[in-house]
Amino acid sequence: MKKDRTDRILLGCFLVSLAVYLVIFVSAFAELPLNISSLNQLLLMFFHFIPQFFLQLLVCRLEGPVWRFALPFALFLIPALVFVLCTGGVGLGWVLAGGWCMAPLSGCALGWLVFGITRLVHRLRRPNP
């Protein structure tokens, strides 16, 4: 019962934060020529950390094989590698892909860390029979 409630809260947080990021993204690229404010640029670069964090926590809580932990990570890693390959593997392609992927991959890493800490705390609180 408590697990279902927590999963619903995580899913809701993921969907709301994803919707906010999509609004930020669409508002930045809705007009031509591009005139993106500094605040909007920062949000575009770093806000997708939040939905990725909630998605990673939600995936970690699901039952299934261990490789499920890497699914949200792959959402950004695979397109980044394709981007780098399309740019010919030059240094600028790696820098751009790294900058684009830094926030969501950090969200994944923090999700793994939070999940691991909560699992450890639950194991330590559980009394030994």
C-alpha positions as CSV (number, residue, x, y, z in Angstrom):
1,M,0.0,0.0,0.0
2,K,2.7,2.5,1.0
3,K,4.9,1.4,-2.0
4,D,2.0,2.1,-4.4
5,R,1.4,5.5,-2.9
6,T,5.1,6.4,-3.2
7,D,5.3,5.2,-6.7
8,R,2.3,7.3,-7.7
9,I,3.9,10.4,-6.0
10,L,7.1,9.8,-7.9
11,L,5.3,9.3,-11.2
12,G,3.3,12.5,-10.6
13,C,6.5,14.4,-9.8
14,F,8.1,13.1,-12.9
15,L,5.2,14.0,-15.2
16,V,4.8,17.5,-13.7
17,S,8.5,18.3,-13.9
18,L,8.6,16.9,-17.5
19,A,5.6,19.1,-18.5
20,V,7.4,22.1,-17.0
21,Y,10.6,21.3,-18.9
22,L,8.6,20.9,-22.2
23,V,7.0,24.3,-21.7
24,I,10.4,25.8,-21.1
25,F,11.7,24.0,-24.2
26,V,8.8,25.1,-26.4
27,S,8.9,28.7,-25.2
28,A,12.6,28.9,-26.0
29,F,12.3,27.7,-29.6
30,A,8.8,29.0,-30.5
31,E,10.0,32.2,-32.2
32,L,12.5,32.8,-34.9
33,P,15.0,34.3,-34.8
34,L,16.0,32.8,-31.5
35,N,16.2,35.3,-28.7
36,I,16.6,33.1,-25.6
37,S,17.0,34.8,-22.3
38,S,19.8,33.9,-19.9
39,L,17.4,32.4,-17.4
40,N,15.7,30.3,-20.1
41,Q,19.1,29.1,-21.3
42,L,20.0,28.0,-17.8
43,L,16.7,26.2,-17.4
44,L,17.2,24.4,-20.7
45,M,20.6,23.2,-19.7
46,F,19.9,22.1,-16.2
47,F,16.1,21.6,-15.5
48,H,15.9,18.2,-17.1
49,F,17.9,17.0,-14.1
50,I,14.7,17.0,-12.1
51,P,12.4,14.8,-14.3
52,Q,15.4,12.4,-14.8
53,F,15.9,12.2,-11.1
54,F,12.3,11.2,-10.4
55,L,12.3,8.8,-13.4
56,Q,15.4,7.1,-12.0
57,L,13.9,6.7,-8.6
58,L,10.7,5.3,-10.0
59,V,12.6,2.8,-12.2
60,C,14.8,1.7,-9.2
61,R,11.7,0.9,-7.2
62,L,10.3,-1.4,-9.9
63,E,10.7,-5.1,-9.8
64,G,12.8,-6.7,-12.5
65,P,16.2,-7.4,-13.8
66,V,19.2,-5.4,-12.6
67,W,19.7,-3.8,-16.0
68,R,16.5,-1.7,-15.5
69,F,18.6,0.7,-13.5
70,A,20.4,1.8,-16.7
71,L,17.2,2.5,-18.7
72,P,16.9,6.2,-17.8
73,F,20.7,6.6,-18.3
74,A,20.4,5.1,-21.8
75,L,17.7,7.7,-22.7
76,F,20.4,10.3,-22.9
77,L,23.5,8.3,-23.5
78,I,22.4,6.6,-26.8
79,P,21.3,9.9,-28.5
80,A,24.5,11.6,-27.3
81,L,26.7,8.9,-28.8
82,V,24.7,9.1,-32.1
83,F,25.2,12.9,-32.0
84,V,29.0,12.5,-31.5
85,L,29.2,9.9,-34.3
86,C,27.3,12.2,-36.6
87,T,29.7,15.0,-35.9
88,G,32.6,12.8,-36.9
89,G,33.8,12.3,-33.3
90,V,35.5,15.6,-33.2
91,G,36.2,17.3,-29.8
92,L,33.4,19.9,-30.2
93,G,30.8,17.1,-30.7
94,W,32.0,15.5,-27.4
95,V,31.8,18.8,-25.6
96,L,28.3,19.6,-26.9
97,A,27.0,16.1,-26.1
98,G,28.6,16.2,-22.6
99,G,27.0,19.6,-21.9
100,W,23.6,18.4,-23.0
101,C,23.8,15.2,-21.0
102,M,25.5,16.5,-17.9
103,A,22.2,17.4,-16.0
104,P,20.1,14.3,-16.8
105,L,23.0,11.9,-16.1
106,S,23.6,13.7,-12.8
107,G,19.9,13.2,-12.1
108,C,20.4,9.5,-12.7
109,A,23.4,9.3,-10.5
110,L,21.6,11.2,-7.7
111,G,18.6,8.8,-8.1
112,W,20.9,5.8,-7.7
113,L,22.5,7.4,-4.7
114,V,19.2,8.2,-3.0
115,F,17.8,4.8,-3.7
116,G,20.9,3.1,-2.3
117,I,20.9,5.1,0.8
118,T,17.2,4.5,1.5
119,R,17.7,0.7,0.9
120,L,20.6,0.8,3.4
121,V,18.7,2.7,6.0
122,H,15.7,0.3,5.7
123,R,18.1,-2.7,6.1
124,L,19.7,-1.1,9.2
125,R,16.4,-0.3,10.8
126,R,15.0,-3.8,10.2
127,P,15.5,-5.8,13.5
128,N,17.4,-9.1,13.2
129,P,15.3,-12.1,14.2
